[in-house]
């Protein structure tokens, strides 16, 4: 249960707007929460730098978090990135050099304020987690520590663009959101009469960012920039890496734990793409207490034993049946001294004829040719909340269109913590193809729950930077690492490994439909089995506490749906995910905001070139003179040799169309 706290050790003042001027004269808009007496008793500062409109976008979570931390003796500074919200300038892409330079200037500005001790931390979730890591590489003198949540150290490996050398449909969905969000005006109440000229400047600079992302289909210099895994040693300050098992970015936490050499902690809970105090799915935790302990240790030098505690904390989910959304995950907290952990040992199982066994057994070759619709029940690439039906459902249909390997019923519980890995030898009748591996827990009645999965574009089998065709008809040895997981497999249930060579609509299909051949006994699955420890299941975190949320009037409730339509005559399947995020009025600032999205993914049976993504947002904003609504749309299709990207943006003011722009282009497929 989350508790709202109204009284803090120090009374909190809010300063908004605060404009921070960059060296080129551009002013960035900020909200700062800090103790009322900070001018007499200076405090450390904590920066969050993101583009999601601080006064009407992230305010719903900001007010629950930043005043709470400020009330415990810190100055929390939430800044709109250049070209977003109420900040001047233009925003042209994710994680630009200019964005990181601005961050370093902001940090120096914070450190020099009379109410600041000179020590600064940086934090953020998603975009804010990415740039916290990236700015740490630049080593601004005043930056002493960071907390990076739900982000990645590797922009190519598992952000929203590519995965395993495959194009993610999330790429187009994400660019559609950014296209619409960037078309909303700044707040006239904050920037004054300049708001319309600032708005017009943004609109005239409109472009679809997928145009850039689709032109970098391999792990080239574009993706290496901002990927801190390129040089972990460049980060010399303490890092706390946090994510959730139902999010997209949890793989980065163990990678950071293993790659960094300085002080570090890792935490993975049961959550989706959300701060841990929001706890979706639950259980939520008192994340703000944990963050304050971190900041006190590294920004104030107050040691309460934080760094003597085990470095790697994870939520080990219990065995449970599948659902498209969960209010809570059953399970328990476990702690390990480091990652890799001495408590985790490899267990090897061989892929025999339909079985997973301790010893290899030869047999007749097995063939794999999945329909293009394989993957439809596997959920979205990443989850976005307890009420959004985007998790994987019952996998029995998916298992039936793949190549299955299964254990006998387990005679004892088995705890998995880490990344299962598949070492496989296969042959292919095509120079292209994707191998997908899903690990499922199968209950006695046949219900199949997805535990984890992984995929690899076989042209990237040796290098994500320099892909090459698959030698047709020759055996190919490759290694496929599945996503990390933390999961108990229940006694009496079975583990099932399912191979397929399609994973729509998460991954864009290859042009060909290959047939793979696998010989029994030649491949193996390595499982990371964790030995239970005496302190497993301890209550490590208090119930969540927050500061009072922003006052709001709900004018329209949120609603979410997942609809699968199958046209029998044309054999076309269409999966549509819709989310109406409602309409909210914020009386304390006199503005109103609303948004809704539809993601439509369709494909015709046995025709990978029929794949189509049609994704669009409606985002609205009203404040003072401004009354605007932006409608964005991105459509992606493909031929055998090229992707087709089409996009459109329409902006209305007071119901009248004032701006529209659209584009269309063909982009060569590069080993995709």
C-alpha positions in Angstrom: 0.0 0.0 0.0 1.4 3.4 -1.0 1.3 6.1 1.7 1.1 9.8 0.9 3.4 11.9 3.2 2.7 15.6 3.8 5.2 16.5 6.5 9.0 16.2 5.8 12.1 16.9 7.9 12.5 20.2 5.9 9.8 22.3 4.4 9.9 22.4 0.6 9.8 25.4 -1.7 9.0 25.1 -5.4 10.7 27.4 -7.9 9.0 27.4 -11.3 9.9 28.5 -13.9 13.7 28.7 -13.5 15.6 29.4 -16.8 19.1 28.2 -17.1 21.1 29.9 -19.9 23.4 27.8 -22.0 26.7 29.1 -23.5 25.0 29.7 -26.9 22.3 31.8 -25.2 19.5 29.2 -25.3 17.4 29.1 -22.1 16.3 25.8 -20.7 13.2 25.7 -18.5 13.4 24.0 -15.1 11.3 23.3 -12.0 13.3 23.1 -8.8 12.1 21.7 -5.5 14.4 22.4 -2.5 14.2 23.0 1.2 13.0 26.5 2.1 16.1 27.1 4.2 18.6 25.9 1.5 20.1 29.4 1.1 21.2 29.2 4.8 21.8 25.4 4.8 22.9 24.4 1.3 22.0 21.0 0.0 23.2 18.6 -2.8 21.4 18.9 -6.2 19.9 16.1 -8.3 19.2 16.6 -12.0 16.6 15.0 -14.2 16.9 16.1 -17.9 14.2 14.7 -20.2 11.9 15.9 -23.1 8.5 14.9 -21.8 7.1 18.3 -20.8 7.6 18.8 -17.1 4.5 20.9 -16.4 1.9 18.7 -18.1 3.7 15.5 -19.1 5.8 14.1 -16.2 4.2 16.2 -13.5 2.0 13.3 -12.5 5.0 11.3 -11.3 7.3 14.3 -10.6 5.1 15.6 -7.8 5.0 12.2 -6.1 8.8 12.0 -6.1 10.8 15.2 -6.3 9.2 17.1 -3.4 9.6 14.0 -1.2 13.3 13.9 -1.9 13.6 17.7 -1.5 12.0 17.4 1.9 14.8 15.1 3.0 17.5 17.7 2.2 18.1 17.8 -1.5 17.4 20.2 -4.4 15.6 18.3 -7.2 16.0 20.0 -10.6 13.7 18.8 -13.5 14.8 20.3 -16.8 13.1 20.2 -20.2 15.6 19.2 -22.8 16.5 21.9 -25.4 13.6 22.1 -27.8 11.0 20.4 -25.6 8.4 21.7 -23.1 9.2 25.3 -22.3 12.9 25.2 -23.3 14.2 27.2 -26.2 16.0 25.6 -29.2 15.3 22.5 -31.3 15.3 18.8 -30.5 16.6 16.8 -33.5 17.2 13.3 -32.1 17.8 11.2 -29.0 21.0 11.6 -27.0 22.8 14.2 -29.1 26.2 15.6 -28.3 24.5 19.0 -27.7 22.1 17.4 -25.1 25.1 16.0 -23.2 27.0 19.3 -23.4 23.9 21.1 -22.0 23.7 18.6 -19.2 27.3 19.3 -18.2 26.5 23.1 -18.2 23.4 22.5 -16.1 25.4 20.5 -13.6 28.0 23.2 -13.3 25.2 25.8 -12.9 23.6 23.8 -10.1 26.9 23.3 -8.3 27.5 27.0 -8.3 24.2 28.0 -6.8 24.3 29.5 -3.3 21.8 26.9 -2.1 23.9 24.0 -3.4 26.8 22.3 -1.6 28.6 21.8 -4.9 27.8 18.1 -5.1 25.4 17.0 -7.9 23.7 13.7 -8.7 21.9 12.8 -11.9 18.9 10.5 -12.3 16.1 9.5 -14.7 14.1 6.7 -16.1 14.2 5.7 -19.8 15.6 8.8 -21.7 16.8 10.2 -18.4 18.6 7.0 -17.5 20.3 6.9 -20.8 21.6 10.4 -20.6 22.6 10.0 -16.9 25.0 7.2 -18.0 26.2 9.2 -21.0 26.9 12.3 -19.0 28.8 10.2 -16.4 31.2 9.2 -19.2 31.9 13.0 -19.7 33.0 13.3 -16.1 31.7 16.8 -15.2 33.6 17.7 -12.0 30.5 18.3 -9.8 28.7 15.0 -10.8 29.3 12.6 -8.0 26.9 9.7 -8.6 23.9 8.6 -10.7 20.8 6.4 -10.5 19.9 5.1 -14.0 16.5 3.4 -14.3 15.0 1.4 -17.2 17.6 2.3 -19.8 20.5 0.6 -21.6 24.2 0.7 -21.8 24.0 -0.4 -25.5 21.8 1.6 -27.8 21.8 -1.1 -30.5 21.4 -4.2 -28.4 18.1 -3.7 -26.7 16.7 -0.2 -27.0 13.4 0.3 -29.0 15.0 0.1 -32.4 16.8 -3.2 -33.0 17.1 -6.4 -31.1 19.4 -9.3 -32.0 20.1 -7.6 -35.3 16.3 -7.5 -36.1 14.2 -4.4 -36.6 11.6 -3.8 -33.8 8.2 -2.5 -34.7 8.6 -0.4 -31.5 10.9 1.8 -33.6 8.0 3.1 -35.6 5.7 3.3 -32.6 8.3 5.4 -30.7 8.9 7.8 -33.6 5.2 8.4 -34.0 4.9 9.4 -30.3 7.9 11.8 -30.6 6.5 13.2 -33.8 3.3 14.2 -32.0 4.8 15.2 -28.7 7.3 17.6 -30.4 4.4 19.4 -32.1 2.8 20.7 -28.9 3.4 24.3 -28.0 5.3 25.6 -24.9 3.2 27.1 -22.1 2.2 30.7 -22.7 1.9 31.2 -19.0 5.6 30.3 -18.7 7.4 31.7 -21.8 5.0 34.6 -22.4 4.2 36.1 -25.9 7.1 34.2 -27.4 5.2 30.9 -27.2 3.8 31.1 -30.7 7.1 31.8 -32.4 8.8 29.0 -30.4 6.0 26.7 -31.5 6.2 27.7 -35.1 10.0 27.1 -35.1 9.5 23.6 -33.7 6.8 22.8 -36.3 9.0 24.0 -39.2 11.8 21.7 -38.0 9.5 18.6 -37.9 10.8 15.3 -39.2 10.2 11.6 -38.6 13.1 10.2 -36.6 12.6 6.7 -38.0 14.1 8.1 -41.2 17.4 8.3 -39.4 17.1 5.1 -37.3 16.1 3.0 -40.3 19.3 4.1 -42.1 21.4 2.5 -39.4 20.4 -1.2 -39.5 23.7 -2.5 -38.2 25.7 -1.6 -35.1 27.6 1.3 -36.6 29.1 4.5 -35.2 25.6 6.0 -34.9 24.6 3.5 -32.2 28.0 3.3 -30.6 27.8 7.0 -29.7 26.0 7.1 -26.4 26.5 3.4 -25.7 28.5 3.4 -22.6 29.4 -0.3 -22.9 31.9 0.9 -25.5 34.1 2.0 -22.6 32.8 1.1 -19.1 36.1 2.4 -17.6 35.1 5.9 -18.7 32.6 6.0 -15.9 34.4 6.6 -12.6 31.5 7.6 -10.3 29.1 5.3 -8.5 26.2 3.9 -10.5 22.9 2.5 -9.2 21.2 0.6 -12.1 17.5 -0.3 -11.8 14.8 -1.9 -14.0 11.9 -4.4 -13.9 11.4 -7.8 -15.4 8.4 -6.7 -17.3 10.3 -3.7 -18.8 12.4 -3.7 -21.9 15.7 -2.7 -20.3 16.5 -5.2 -17.6 19.4 -6.8 -19.5 21.5 -3.6 -19.0 21.5 -4.0 -15.2 23.6 -7.2 -15.0 25.8 -5.9 -17.9 26.5 -2.7 -16.0 27.1 -4.8 -12.8 29.6 -6.9 -14.7 31.2 -4.2 -16.8 31.7 -1.3 -14.4 34.6 -1.3 -12.0 33.6 1.4 -9.6 31.0 1.3 -6.8 27.8 0.0 -8.1 24.5 -1.5 -7.2 21.8 -3.3 -9.3 18.1 -3.8 -8.6 15.5 -5.6 -10.8 12.0 -5.8 -9.5 8.7 -7.1 -11.0 7.8 -3.8 -12.7 7.1 -2.6 -16.2 8.5 0.7 -17.5 7.9 2.7 -14.3 9.6 4.0 -11.2 9.6 1.3 -8.5 7.4 3.4 -6.2 4.7 3.1 -8.8 5.0 -0.7 -8.8 3.3 -1.8 -12.0 2.9 -4.8 -11.6 3.4 -4.8 -7.8 4.7 -5.1 -5.3 5.8 -1.5 -5.2 8.6 -0.5 -2.9 9.7 2.5 -1.0 12.1 3.5 -3.8 12.5 7.1 -2.6 13.9 5.9 0.7 16.4 3.8 -1.2 17.3 6.7 -3.5 17.8 9.0 -0.5 20.1 6.5 1.1 22.2 6.4 -2.1 22.3 10.2 -2.4 23.2 10.7 1.3 26.1 8.2 0.9 27.6 9.6 -2.2 26.6 13.3 -2.1 26.9 13.9 1.6 29.3 11.2 2.8 26.8 9.7 5.3 27.4 6.0 5.6 24.5 3.9 6.9 25.9 0.6 5.6 24.3 0.9 2.2 27.4 -0.3 0.3 28.0 -3.2 2.8 24.7 -4.8 1.7 24.7 -7.3 -1.2 25.3 -5.4 -4.5 22.7 -7.2 -6.7 19.0 -7.4 -5.6 16.4 -9.1 -7.7 12.8 -10.1 -7.4 12.5 -13.9 -8.1 9.0 -14.4 -9.5 7.1 -17.4 -8.4 5.6 -19.9 -10.8 2.4 -18.5 -12.1 0.0 -18.8 -15.0 0.0 -16.4 -17.9 -2.1 -13.2 -18.3 -2.0 -10.2 -20.6 -1.7 -7.9 -17.6 -1.0 -8.4 -13.9 -1.9 -6.3 -10.8 1.0 -8.0 -8.9 3.6 -10.7 -9.4 3.9 -13.3 -6.6 7.5 -13.9 -5.6 10.3 -12.9 -3.2 13.4 -10.7 -3.0 16.8 -12.3 -3.2 20.2 -10.7 -2.9 23.6 -11.8 -4.4 27.0 -10.3 -3.5 27.8 -9.4 -7.1 27.0 -10.2 -10.7 28.0 -12.7 -12.0 26.9 -14.4 -8.8 28.7 -17.2 -7.0 25.2 -18.5 -6.2 24.4 -19.2 -9.8 25.7 -22.3 -11.6 25.2 -23.5 -15.2 23.0 -26.5 -15.9 23.3 -27.9 -19.4 20.5 -29.7 -21.2 20.8 -31.2 -24.7 18.2 -30.7 -27.4 17.3 -34.3 -28.3 14.2 -35.4 -30.4 11.6 -33.3 -28.7 13.2 -33.5 -25.3 15.6 -31.6 -23.1 17.9 -34.1 -21.3 21.2 -34.3 -19.4 22.8 -36.4 -22.1 22.8 -36.0 -25.9 21.0 -38.6 -28.1 21.3 -38.8 -31.9 18.3 -39.1 -34.2 16.7 -38.0 -37.4 17.1 -34.4 -38.4 14.2 -32.0 -37.3 12.8 -29.3 -39.6 11.6 -25.8 -38.6 9.6 -23.5 -40.8 7.3 -21.2 -38.8 4.3 -19.3 -40.2 4.8 -15.6 -40.3 2.1 -15.2 -37.7 4.3 -17.0 -35.1 4.8 -14.6 -32.2 1.4 -13.0 -32.0 0.7 -14.2 -28.4 4.1 -13.3 -27.1 3.2 -9.8 -25.9 4.7 -6.5 -26.6 8.5 -5.8 -26.6 8.2 -4.0 -23.3 5.4 -3.4 -20.8 3.8 -0.1 -19.9 1.5 -0.6 -16.9 -0.6 -2.9 -14.9 -3.8 -2.1 -16.8 -2.3 -2.3 -20.3 -2.8 -5.8 -21.9 0.6 -6.1 -23.5 2.1 -9.0 -21.6 2.4 -12.5 -23.2 -0.6 -14.8 -22.9 -0.9 -18.5 -22.9 1.8 -19.9 -25.2 0.2 -23.1 -26.3 -0.7 -21.8 -29.7 2.8 -20.4 -30.2 4.4 -23.7 -28.9 2.3 -25.6 -31.5 3.9 -23.7 -34.5 7.4 -24.1 -33.3 10.0 -26.8 -32.6 9.6 -27.9 -29.0 12.1 -29.5 -26.6 10.8 -30.4 -23.1 12.0 -31.7 -19.8 10.3 -34.3 -17.7 8.2 -32.9 -14.8 10.6 -31.3 -12.3 11.0 -33.3 -9.1 11.9 -30.0 -7.2 11.5 -26.3 -7.7 14.2 -24.7 -9.9 15.2 -21.1 -9.6 16.5 -19.4 -12.7 18.5 -16.1 -12.4 20.4 -14.9 -15.4 20.4 -15.3 -19.1 19.8 -18.8 -20.5 21.9 -19.5 -23.6 21.4 -21.7 -26.6 24.4 -23.2 -28.4 23.0 -24.6 -31.6 24.1 -26.1 -34.9 21.6 -25.7 -37.7 21.3 -25.7 -41.5 19.3 -23.3 -43.6 18.0 -23.3 -47.1 18.1 -19.5 -47.2 20.9 -16.9 -46.8 18.6 -15.0 -44.4 16.6 -15.9 -41.4 15.9 -15.2 -37.7 16.1 -17.7 -35.0 13.8 -17.1 -32.0 14.1 -19.2 -28.8 11.4 -19.1 -26.1 11.7 -20.7 -22.7 8.3 -21.6 -21.1 7.0 -23.1 -18.0 4.3 -25.8 -18.7 1.8 -26.6 -16.1 0.2 -30.1 -15.6 -2.9 -29.0 -17.5 -0.8 -27.9 -20.5 -1.0 -24.1 -19.9 2.3 -22.6 -21.1 3.8 -19.4 -19.5 6.6 -17.5 -21.2 9.6 -17.2 -18.9 12.1 -15.5 -21.3 13.0 -15.3 -25.0 15.7 -14.2 -27.3 16.2 -13.8 -31.1 19.1 -13.5 -33.5 19.2 -12.4 -37.1 21.5 -15.2 -38.5 23.3 -12.7 -40.7 24.5 -11.2 -37.5 25.7 -14.5 -36.0 29.4 -13.4 -36.0 29.1 -9.6 -35.8 26.4 -7.0 -35.3 28.7 -4.5 -37.1 29.6 -6.6 -40.1 26.7 -9.0 -41.0 27.1 -11.7 -43.7 24.8 -14.1 -45.5 24.1 -17.6 -44.0 25.9 -20.3 -46.0 23.1 -22.3 -47.6 23.1 -26.0 -46.9 26.1 -25.9 -44.6 25.9 -26.5 -40.8 26.2 -23.2 -38.9 27.2 -23.1 -35.2 25.9 -20.1 -33.3 25.1 -18.9 -29.8 21.9 -17.2 -28.9 21.6 -15.6 -25.5 18.1 -15.2 -24.2 17.0 -12.3 -22.0 17.8 -12.4 -18.4 15.1 -13.7 -16.1 14.4 -14.2 -12.4 11.9 -17.0 -12.1 11.0 -20.1 -10.0 9.9 -23.1 -12.1 7.5 -25.1 -9.9 7.9 -28.7 -8.9 5.8 -31.0 -11.2 5.9 -28.5 -14.1 8.1 -28.8 -17.1 10.5 -26.5 -18.9 9.9 -26.2 -22.7 12.3 -24.6 -25.2 10.5 -23.6 -28.4 12.4 -22.6 -31.5 10.8 -20.6 -34.3 12.0 -18.5 -37.2 9.4 -15.8 -37.0 8.4 -13.4 -34.2 5.8 -11.0 -35.5 4.6 -8.5 -34.5 7.6 -7.8 -32.2 10.2 -8.3 -34.9 9.9 -7.3 -38.5 10.0 -10.5 -40.7 12.8 -11.3 -43.0 11.9 -11.3 -46.8 12.3 -15.1 -47.1 10.6 -17.9 -45.1 13.5 -20.2 -44.5 13.5 -23.8 -43.4 16.0 -24.7 -40.7 17.3 -28.2 -40.0 18.5 -29.2 -36.5 20.1 -32.6 -35.7 19.1 -34.0 -32.3 21.9 -34.2 -29.7 24.1 -31.5 -31.4 22.8 -28.5 -29.6 22.4 -27.5 -25.9 20.6 -25.1 -23.6 22.5 -23.7 -20.6 20.3 -22.6 -17.7 21.5 -20.2 -14.9 20.3 -22.1 -11.8 20.5 -20.2 -8.6 21.0 -22.1 -5.3 18.5 -20.7 -2.6 20.2 -18.7 0.2 19.2 -18.4 3.9 18.2 -14.8 3.6 16.0 -15.2 0.5 12.5 -13.8 0.9 13.4 -11.2 3.6 11.4 -8.0 3.6 14.1 -5.7 2.1 11.9 -2.7 1.3 9.3 -0.7 3.1 5.9 0.0 1.6 6.0 2.9 -0.9 5.8 6.5 0.3 5.2 9.5 -2.0 4.6 13.2 -1.6 1.1 14.5 -2.5 0.3 14.0 -6.2 -0.6 17.0 -8.3 -4.2 18.0 -7.9 -6.2 17.0 -11.0 -9.7 16.7 -12.4 -10.2 13.6 -14.5 -12.4 14.7 -17.4 -12.1 11.4 -19.3 -11.0 8.0 -17.9 -8.2 6.0 -19.4 -9.0 2.8 -21.3 -6.9 0.1 -23.0 -7.7 -2.8 -25.3 -6.1 -5.6 -27.3 -8.0 -6.8 -30.3 -7.0 -9.6 -32.7 -8.9 -9.9 -35.9 -8.5 -12.7 -38.4 -10.0 -12.4 -41.9 -10.6 -15.9 -43.0 -11.0 -15.2 -46.7 -7.7 -13.2 -47.1 -5.9 -15.0 -44.3 -4.8 -11.7 -42.8 -4.3 -11.2 -39.1 -4.5 -7.8 -37.5 -3.5 -7.0 -33.9 -4.6 -3.6 -32.7 -3.4 -2.2 -29.4 -5.3 1.0 -28.3 -4.8 3.1 -25.3 -6.8 6.2 -24.4 -4.8 7.8 -21.6 -7.7 10.0 -20.7 -8.2 13.8 -20.4 -6.8 15.6 -17.3 -7.3 19.2 -16.0 -4.7 20.5 -13.6 -6.3 23.4 -11.7 -3.1 24.6 -10.0 -1.6 25.6 -13.3 -4.7 26.0 -15.4 -3.9 23.6 -18.2 -5.4 20.5 -19.7 -3.9 17.5 -21.4 -5.1 14.4 -23.3 -3.7 11.6 -25.4 -4.6 8.4 -27.1 -2.7 5.9 -29.4 -3.5 3.1 -31.7 -0.8 0.5 -32.8 -2.1 -1.7 -35.7 0.1 -4.5 -36.9 -1.1 -6.8 -39.7 0.3 -9.6 -41.8 -1.0 -12.2 -44.3 -0.4 -15.9 -43.6 2.8 -17.1 -45.3 3.7 -13.7 -46.8 6.4 -11.9 -44.9 6.3 -9.0 -47.4 2.7 -8.3 -46.4 3.7 -7.0 -42.9 2.4 -3.6 -42.1 2.7 -1.3 -39.1 0.3 1.6 -38.8 0.8 3.6 -35.6 -0.6 6.9 -34.6 -1.1 9.3 -31.7 -3.4 12.1 -30.8 -1.9 14.5 -28.2 -3.6 17.6 -26.9 -2.8 20.5 -24.7 -4.6 23.6 -23.5 -3.1 26.4 -21.4 -3.8 30.2 -21.5 -3.9 31.2 -25.2 -2.8 27.8 -26.4 -5.3 25.2 -27.4 -3.5 22.7 -29.6 -3.9 19.1 -30.8 -1.3 17.1 -32.7 -2.2 14.0 -34.7 0.8 11.8 -35.9 0.9 8.7 -38.0 3.7 6.5 -39.1 3.3 3.6 -41.5 6.0 1.0 -42.3 5.9 -1.6 -45.0 8.6 -3.4 -47.0 9.5 -5.1 -50.2 12.1 -7.7 -50.6 14.9 -5.1 -50.9 13.5 -1.9 -49.3 11.6 -0.5 -46.4 8.8 2.0 -47.1 8.4 4.7 -44.4 5.5 7.0 -44.6 4.5 9.6 -42.0 2.2 12.5 -41.4 1.7 15.2 -38.8 -1.3 17.4 -38.5 -1.6 20.2 -35.9 -4.8 22.1 -35.0 -5.3 25.2 -33.0 -8.8 25.8 -31.6 -10.0 23.1 -33.9 -8.6 24.7 -37.1 -5.7 23.1 -39.0 -2.7 25.3 -38.9 0.1 22.9 -39.9 0.6 19.7 -41.8 3.6 17.9 -43.1 4.1 14.4 -44.5 6.9 12.4 -46.0 7.6 9.1 -47.7 10.8 7.4 -48.6 12.3 4.1 -49.6 15.2 2.8 -47.5 17.4 -0.1 -48.5 17.3 -3.2 -46.4 20.7 -3.9 -45.0 20.9 -7.6 -44.1 17.4 -7.3 -42.8 
